[in-house]
Amino acid sequence: MSEQLYDEAGEVAPAPPPPNGEVVHWGPPKPLRVGPAGVSMTAGAAFALGAAVAVAVLALAHWLGPEREVALPRRRVRP
């Protein structure tokens, strides 16, 4: 066992390639993988966002709409 350690200690690792100015070498991007749970969550989030936007638009339309006066029925005064 000790002879094997001495044999491996004599080996020299190859020199790293010279730097070319690039700090990080990026590999090709991996394909996007979304499972059934991800698709369901995306659809649910899109629905919730659409419902919230619809409610907000209706609230703004009501708030910014023309001023309306509600005609109250007049009470009859007995003479």
Phi, psi and omega in degrees: 000317181292329178296322180295321179296320179292324180293319181286333181292334181282343181285143181249136179288148179293150181289143178291155179295151180293147181293143180244017179092351180270123183286314181231135177259113182271140176273177178294146181292146178281150178293147181287128180238118178234125181275185179300325179294320179294321178294318179295318179294322179294317179295318178295319178293321178295320178295315180296320178295319178296319179295318179295320179294320179297316178296319179296320179294318178295322178294318178295321179296322178290318183289321182267359182290174180295150179289126180244137176255131179273125180280113179274142178292137181280141178277141177277129179264127180280135179283000000 
